Amino acid sequence: MKFSYDPMYNLAYIRFQEKSTSVETIKISDELNIDLAPDGTIYGIELLNANEQLKRENAGQLMVTNEATGKQVEVPLTF
């Protein structure tokens, strides 16, 4: 999984798979798109107006939680 942010366009992208030859984009809302791989699995999630969406909670911190162990790691988001 890879998380990326493009400050020029204010987009964040969570990619779950390696590059696919083609994806189908489904618009969920004005600020959220889901990309599906040809086999129907989720390729990635695109957040538009990302800085506002990601800073709504935790003051710009990305919290990664291992649900099996309960271990949490905070990653600061720098915009």
Backbone as a chain_set.jsonl record, in Angstrom:
{"seq": "MKFSYDPMYNLAYIRFQEKSTSVETIKISDELNIDLAPDGTIYGIELLNANEQLKRENAGQLMVTNEATGKQVEVPLTF", "coords": {"N": [[0.85, -1.164, 0.0], [0.496, 2.255, -0.718], [0.716, 5.618, 0.216], [0.191, 8.792, -1.044], [0.721, 12.318, -1.602], [-0.097, 15.192, -3.433], [0.803, 18.369, -3.447], [0.522, 20.413, -5.324], [-1.829, 19.961, -6.741], [-3.473, 19.387, -4.68], [-4.221, 16.741, -3.942], [-4.715, 13.545, -2.542], [-3.664, 10.155, -2.524], [-4.39, 6.797, -2.068], [-2.932, 3.889, -2.729], [-3.532, 0.53, -3.409], [-2.634, -1.573, -4.926], [-0.144, -2.678, -7.326], [0.748, -0.805, -10.277], [-1.816, -0.796, -12.653], [-3.011, -1.817, -15.883], [-5.289, -0.529, -16.717], [-7.874, 1.378, -15.152], [-11.107, 1.693, -13.661], [-12.826, 4.512, -12.806], [-14.835, 5.462, -10.139], [-16.982, 7.91, -9.16], [-17.585, 8.943, -6.006], [-18.237, 11.122, -4.413], [-18.018, 14.753, -4.476], [-15.507, 14.984, -3.468], [-14.253, 12.518, -3.411], [-12.982, 9.695, -5.057], [-13.059, 6.367, -6.296], [-10.925, 3.97, -7.573], [-11.162, 1.174, -9.611], [-9.656, -1.929, -10.315], [-9.196, -3.987, -13.286], [-10.065, -6.562, -12.506], [-12.03, -6.072, -10.685], [-11.3, -5.481, -8.09], [-10.326, -3.085, -5.553], [-8.253, -0.613, -6.703], [-7.285, 1.905, -5.947], [-7.786, 4.839, -3.84], [-8.838, 8.1, -4.214], [-8.465, 11.258, -2.844], [-9.886, 14.306, -3.149], [-9.336, 17.813, -2.666], [-7.666, 17.399, -0.517], [-6.117, 18.353, 1.704], [-7.963, 19.568, 3.424], [-9.691, 17.429, 4.024], [-7.993, 15.569, 5.286], [-7.089, 16.899, 7.513], [-9.194, 17.195, 9.211], [-9.571, 15.65, 11.496], [-7.488, 14.737, 14.268], [-5.567, 16.715, 13.918], [-3.99, 16.815, 11.5], [-2.578, 14.419, 11.586], [-1.762, 11.161, 10.563], [-3.098, 8.22, 11.536], [-2.045, 5.015, 11.995], [-3.184, 1.844, 12.586], [-2.668, -1.338, 13.941], [-4.919, -3.692, 13.997], [-4.911, -6.265, 15.062], [-2.936, -6.336, 17.026], [-3.254, -3.992, 18.371], [-1.401, -2.006, 18.31], [-0.379, 1.298, 17.596], [0.658, 3.814, 15.3], [1.589, 7.106, 14.754], [1.721, 9.263, 12.018], [2.997, 12.241, 10.933], [1.357, 14.548, 8.819], [2.514, 16.591, 6.384], [1.858, 19.565, 4.858]], "CA": [[0.0, 0.0, 0.0], [1.263, 3.488, -0.791], [-0.043, 6.856, 0.413], [0.92, 9.919, -1.625], [0.029, 13.606, -1.598], [0.402, 16.143, -4.426], [0.362, 19.69, -2.996], [0.184, 21.281, -6.452], [-3.232, 19.735, -7.086], [-4.165, 19.119, -3.417], [-4.787, 15.411, -4.061], [-4.079, 12.439, -1.833], [-4.013, 8.897, -3.167], [-4.037, 5.563, -1.366], [-2.866, 2.838, -3.748], [-3.512, -0.787, -2.792], [-2.039, -2.542, -5.841], [0.815, -2.15, -8.284], [0.152, -0.151, -11.443], [-2.668, -1.617, -13.5], [-3.079, -1.306, -17.246], [-6.415, 0.405, -16.779], [-8.751, 1.38, -13.986], [-12.398, 2.354, -13.819], [-13.005, 5.445, -11.698], [-16.206, 5.677, -9.691], [-17.09, 9.129, -8.366], [-18.431, 8.729, -4.836], [-18.71, 12.458, -4.051], [-17.174, 15.787, -5.063], [-14.166, 14.921, -2.886], [-13.797, 11.135, -3.274], [-13.078, 8.786, -6.194], [-12.539, 5.024, -6.089], [-10.453, 3.348, -8.807], [-11.278, -0.276, -9.604], [-8.821, -2.661, -11.257], [-10.02, -4.782, -14.208], [-10.665, -7.736, -11.867], [-13.075, -5.63, -9.768], [-10.76, -5.121, -6.783], [-10.006, -1.666, -5.42], [-6.879, -0.236, -7.038], [-6.896, 3.035, -5.124], [-8.768, 5.821, -3.388], [-8.345, 9.46, -4.449], [-9.106, 12.298, -2.045], [-9.777, 15.646, -3.701], [-9.335, 18.772, -1.56], [-7.111, 16.491, 0.492], [-5.646, 18.967, 2.949], [-9.113, 19.772, 4.304], [-10.206, 16.136, 4.477], [-7.048, 14.888, 6.169], [-6.86, 17.673, 8.731], [-10.437, 17.314, 9.977], [-9.376, 15.015, 12.796], [-6.107, 14.46, 14.658], [-4.698, 17.852, 13.592], [-3.034, 16.511, 10.452], [-1.832, 13.194, 11.88], [-2.293, 9.93, 10.015], [-2.983, 7.177, 12.549], [-2.024, 3.659, 11.45], [-3.468, 0.935, 13.686], [-2.681, -2.778, 13.717], [-6.091, -4.131, 14.753], [-4.614, -7.523, 15.741], [-2.101, -6.113, 18.214], [-3.621, -2.737, 19.013], [-0.307, -1.045, 18.185], [-0.681, 2.454, 16.759], [1.762, 4.681, 14.925], [1.137, 8.363, 14.168], [2.598, 9.812, 10.985], [2.578, 13.619, 10.664], [1.129, 14.94, 7.439], [3.054, 17.927, 6.162], [1.303, 20.146, 3.63]], "C": [[0.899, 1.231, 0.0], [0.314, 4.676, -0.629], [0.787, 7.986, -0.176], [0.049, 11.169, -1.594], [0.697, 14.524, -2.602], [-0.092, 17.536, -4.039], [-0.028, 20.624, -4.135], [-1.303, 21.181, -6.795], [-4.097, 19.44, -5.862], [-4.925, 17.79, -3.473], [-4.006, 14.437, -3.195], [-4.555, 11.153, -2.491], [-3.515, 7.739, -2.323], [-4.102, 4.455, -2.411], [-2.688, 1.492, -3.062], [-2.81, -1.841, -3.64], [-0.969, -1.866, -6.687], [0.063, -1.614, -9.496], [-0.611, -1.148, -12.318], [-2.717, -1.004, -14.891], [-4.212, -0.307, -17.414], [-7.22, 0.294, -15.493], [-10.06, 2.043, -14.375], [-12.594, 3.226, -12.591], [-14.485, 5.626, -11.408], [-16.204, 6.902, -8.786], [-18.079, 8.887, -7.233], [-19.054, 10.051, -4.388], [-17.807, 13.468, -4.749], [-15.73, 15.708, -4.568], [-13.599, 13.509, -2.799], [-14.054, 10.335, -4.541], [-12.474, 7.446, -5.797], [-12.144, 4.47, -7.456], [-10.51, 1.84, -8.654], [-10.367, -0.868, -10.674], [-9.728, -3.492, -12.167], [-10.679, -6.009, -13.573], [-11.72, -7.373, -10.822], [-12.594, -5.275, -8.372], [-10.429, -3.63, -6.754], [-8.526, -1.446, -5.714], [-6.419, 0.894, -6.127], [-8.06, 3.94, -4.787], [-8.139, 7.197, -3.536], [-9.163, 10.444, -3.618], [-8.84, 13.649, -2.702], [-9.938, 16.634, -2.557], [-8.775, 18.09, -0.314], [-6.711, 17.177, 1.786], [-6.799, 19.225, 3.916], [-9.632, 18.445, 4.854], [-9.282, 15.48, 5.496], [-6.796, 15.632, 7.468], [-8.111, 17.804, 9.597], [-10.305, 16.733, 11.37], [-7.879, 14.846, 13.034], [-5.108, 15.525, 14.219], [-3.625, 17.5, 12.576], [-2.156, 15.305, 10.726], [-2.542, 12.009, 11.212], [-2.043, 8.837, 11.05], [-3.081, 5.817, 11.862], [-2.161, 2.701, 12.624], [-3.419, -0.508, 13.217], [-3.802, -3.322, 14.594], [-5.825, -5.418, 15.522], [-3.86, -7.303, 17.045], [-2.507, -4.879, 19.004], [-2.544, -1.674, 18.92], [-0.685, 0.059, 17.203], [0.589, 3.252, 16.498], [1.154, 5.937, 14.305], [2.192, 8.862, 13.196], [2.137, 11.239, 10.733], [2.416, 13.864, 9.175], [1.586, 16.374, 7.273], [2.538, 18.433, 4.818], [1.916, 21.491, 3.378]], "O": [[1.946, 1.241, 0.648], [-0.746, 4.732, -1.252], [1.964, 8.126, 0.157], [-1.18, 11.097, -1.565], [1.924, 14.629, -2.627], [-1.256, 17.865, -4.264], [-0.829, 21.536, -3.933], [-1.951, 22.183, -7.099], [-5.309, 19.262, -5.984], [-6.099, 17.711, -3.108], [-2.779, 14.501, -3.125], [-5.691, 11.061, -2.957], [-2.354, 7.708, -1.914], [-5.174, 4.121, -2.915], [-1.797, 1.329, -2.228], [-2.43, -2.893, -3.126], [-0.897, -0.639, -6.755], [-1.107, -1.931, -9.71], [-0.094, -2.208, -12.67], [-2.49, 0.195, -15.055], [-4.094, 0.652, -18.176], [-7.24, -0.748, -14.838], [-10.112, 2.852, -15.301], [-12.535, 2.737, -11.462], [-15.283, 5.905, -12.303], [-15.51, 6.931, -7.769], [-19.264, 8.654, -7.471], [-20.231, 10.108, -4.03], [-16.931, 13.087, -5.525], [-14.832, 16.295, -5.171], [-12.559, 13.312, -2.172], [-15.176, 10.289, -5.045], [-11.495, 7.394, -5.052], [-12.943, 4.499, -8.393], [-9.978, 1.285, -7.693], [-10.311, -0.371, -11.799], [-10.903, -3.682, -11.855], [-11.728, -6.455, -14.036], [-12.249, -8.254, -10.145], [-13.384, -4.815, -7.547], [-10.273, -2.997, -7.798], [-7.658, -2.02, -5.057], [-5.309, 0.859, -5.596], [-9.15, 3.836, -5.349], [-7.036, 7.437, -3.044], [-10.393, 10.46, -3.681], [-7.691, 14.081, -2.795], [-10.61, 16.327, -1.573], [-9.329, 18.191, 0.78], [-6.946, 16.632, 2.865], [-6.612, 19.106, 5.127], [-9.975, 18.357, 6.033], [-9.754, 14.895, 6.47], [-6.327, 15.032, 8.436], [-8.07, 18.473, 10.63], [-10.869, 17.268, 12.324], [-7.097, 14.816, 12.083], [-3.91, 15.25, 14.157], [-2.461, 17.851, 12.769], [-1.079, 15.189, 10.141], [-3.764, 11.877, 11.291], [-0.894, 8.564, 11.399], [-4.087, 5.509, 11.223], [-1.354, 2.733, 13.552], [-4.047, -0.867, 12.221], [-3.647, -3.404, 15.812], [-6.46, -5.647, 16.552], [-4.103, -7.986, 18.04], [-2.146, -4.736, 20.173], [-2.739, -0.555, 19.395], [-1.232, -0.199, 16.131], [1.471, 3.352, 17.351], [0.297, 5.842, 13.426], [3.385, 8.884, 13.499], [0.985, 11.441, 10.35], [3.244, 13.436, 8.371], [1.091, 17.271, 7.955], [2.753, 17.808, 3.779], [1.581, 22.147, 2.391]]}, "num_chains": 1, "name": "protein.A"}
